[in-house]
Amino acid sequence: MKKRFAALLIGTMLVSSLTGCTGNSSPGTTEATTVNESKTEKAGGNVTYWTWQTQAGEAEAKQVEYVQSSNPNLKLNIEYTANADYWTKLPVAIAGGTGPDIYLMTRPSFELYAASGQMMDISDIVANSRALSEYMEKLRPELQETYKFDGVLMAIPITVESTAIAYNRDAFKAAGLKDLKEIEDTWTWDDFADIARQLTIKGNSGEGEQYGCWIASDRIPFWEKLWSAGYEMFDEKQETCLIGQTGIVEAYQPLVDLYQEGMSPNSVDVPDSSYGDDLFISGKIAMIPAGIWKVPSYANITTFDWDVAQLPLDPTTGKRVSSSNVLGLCINPNSKNLEATIAALEELVQPDCMKIYADMGVFVPALESVRDGFFTMDTPQNIAAYKKALDYVHPNTLTQYIPYQQFGTLQNNALKNALSGKMTLEDALKEANEEINKVMDENKAQFNQ
Amino acid sequence: MSKWSRKEKKQLKTGILMISPWLVGGIGFTLIPLLLAFGMSMTNYSFFSKPKFIGFENYITMFTKDPLIWKSLGVTFIYAIVAIPLQLIFGFLLANLLNQNLKGIVVFRTIFYIPCLIVVVSSSLLWRQMLDTDFGIFNYILSWLGMGKISWLSQTATIIASAVLISLWQSGKMIIINLSGLQGIPTSLYEAADLDGCSKLRQVYYITLPLMTPVLFMNLIIGLIGAFKTFSSFKLLTNGGPNNASLVYMLHLYNNAFVNYQLGYANAMSILLFVIVGILTIWLFRSSAKWVFYGGE
């Protein structure tokens, strides 16, 4: 009797441990925050949408309401995952045959995912959908083309970004300098450097009480500088990295010099560039290159008056270029509910739905006709600087042969070596160029096998 | 088995049934994943392409083409060599101090244990702020004392020192384990030593230490495995920088898996780590016969 009882008990333990370990088979729900809980799999019309843009939660909740009021049979579930985890979880899920129906894509990662079959070819879907084709036709030509891979449309662009220089107006007044808004149409990167020097205040022991600018090993403002000077990171076929070329070294050198003169706080030892935001918000930095997505966080500044100004012009070419991460919506090839997914996309691209992003000051929609709401906010006063920058954006295109994060790591390590003085900028960029090309060659071989 | 009686066979079956939950867990969640990891290490799998069998190419790449393997192993070994003895000594000394029969000693035990309840992410971010070169409190205190600033997070030596400091701050568990070991030593031995005129220092050397060797040995094994698996503090403090100066092995493995998407190679790295830790653990177990004294010996 005792043995039978023991056997029954052990059997129960075995069964419960096995069922406990199967976990949740639907992707992402255990870690992400859902905006709307899905009903059962049997109820048709459930569409799962993955994104990392947690700051857009409130706006996207309204979009879900819009979608579901327009189409009551549709249940759109948006799941949020922190940025770093998102780019780990997404390819794992798709490679494993699961994942969401729709997912958000950032432009630099597009080629890799498109070449690997991790997103669906949507050319025919758009062609056969009046709502989607009308939406695409209304976009600027460069946005229509930006999510095409080998001429095939793979994602729907939904937002654009631009960059500007955020600055501490009180620091400018205290230094007796003209407000940047007054000179933004004509100032150059040389002017930027001069102003940074005038705004840097060192204490008695040589420590920085206020720094003129923030220079970090990040794409901003290095990519802006590179493109303004007329260079590209990759060749036309996107098979060879070119960041080691002399012209790019010359374009970057003034920023490196500025850092080494002590006009920027230490950015080499910090693991992420959000540290610069903290220093700007606390009034320690007078100028910081800032993407439009920083506006919500800077809007909470109450201790000093701040504003934004357009990026400086390149002193040689007289041009300025703003980097832009165009975000796009992709369909997962594993999507089990394609009709509902297409229906959800058709609702999401409706002007009234896109307008929610702008009106709530979260994103600038790719659709020009609904952008104005974003640029009517009171802070910063010169929010129009970001709007003007949309006229000279360069989408952040990369290549399918190296993941964006890996390229970023190799590039940023080179910049850190240069900024810290461990290597000359020329040697650092050449070394990074060689490493990136080596990785690309290895991955090319893998892709072509 | 053919010589076993019916009763013995029945008992065997019952015994296996009794340990079956552990067997299922051990096979399902340890052995099978290990074999799968080894299998995947023989492929060039990334999330973006189908796996192709490449034999031992990943291992050859590790030893011949990846300079960061040696760099990361070096940083990890340095961290282990510095951190483990300090953790053992610090944990032992502090446990001795907390093993006093004083009023309110529970409060002190609680204070020393609390840091290890804080999750690694929060504590690492906190320490990162405190160790900041320009605005951190440590350099503020140094400047107040008239000393120069130290870039805590800019060189291998200072980063490792910072990581060791954090691990000592969070060594509450080791302290508690040592404390329980100390409280297991019969007080009659100390009383007899007192009667014989033995000094406190000699009591520690001849009574406490020998009887604590099993506990210290366990802490050493745990500390060794923990040191080689260290990841979170380095990821959050410096992310392996600057210029891979603080790139520990697990961080290099993580980068290969989830930044470079080279899963096959990352699995090969995990197998190498398994072998290294396994060899060191076996060596420690063998050496324990010479210096670990269990009760009754």
Chai-1 contact restraints between the chains, C-beta under 6 A:
chainA,res_idxA,chainB,res_idxB,connection_type,confidence,min_distance_angstrom,max_distance_angstrom,comment,restraint_id
A,A7,B,L17,contact,1.0,0.0,6.0,A-B,restraint_1
A,I10,B,L17,contact,1.0,0.0,6.0,A-B,restraint_2
A,M13,B,P21,contact,1.0,0.0,6.0,A-B,restraint_3
A,L14,B,P21,contact,1.0,0.0,6.0,A-B,restraint_4
A,S17,B,P21,contact,1.0,0.0,6.0,A-B,restraint_5
A,T88,B,F258,contact,1.0,0.0,6.0,A-B,restraint_6
A,P91,B,F47,contact,1.0,0.0,6.0,A-B,restraint_7
A,A95,B,F47,contact,1.0,0.0,6.0,A-B,restraint_8
A,S116,B,F48,contact,1.0,0.0,6.0,A-B,restraint_9
A,P265,B,D134,contact,1.0,0.0,6.0,A-B,restraint_10
A,N266,B,T133,contact,1.0,0.0,6.0,A-B,restraint_11
A,V268,B,P242,contact,1.0,0.0,6.0,A-B,restraint_12
A,D269,B,L153,contact,1.0,0.0,6.0,A-B,restraint_13
A,D269,B,S154,contact,1.0,0.0,6.0,A-B,restraint_14
A,D269,B,P242,contact,1.0,0.0,6.0,A-B,restraint_15
A,P271,B,T238,contact,1.0,0.0,6.0,A-B,restraint_16
A,P271,B,N239,contact,1.0,0.0,6.0,A-B,restraint_17
A,P403,B,Y261,contact,1.0,0.0,6.0,A-B,restraint_18
A,Q405,B,V259,contact,1.0,0.0,6.0,A-B,restraint_19
A,Q406,B,V259,contact,1.0,0.0,6.0,A-B,restraint_20
A,Q406,B,N260,contact,1.0,0.0,6.0,A-B,restraint_21
A,N413,B,N243,contact,1.0,0.0,6.0,A-B,restraint_22
A,K416,B,P242,contact,1.0,0.0,6.0,A-B,restraint_23
A,N417,B,N243,contact,1.0,0.0,6.0,A-B,restraint_24
A,Q446,B,S49,contact,1.0,0.0,6.0,A-B,restraint_25
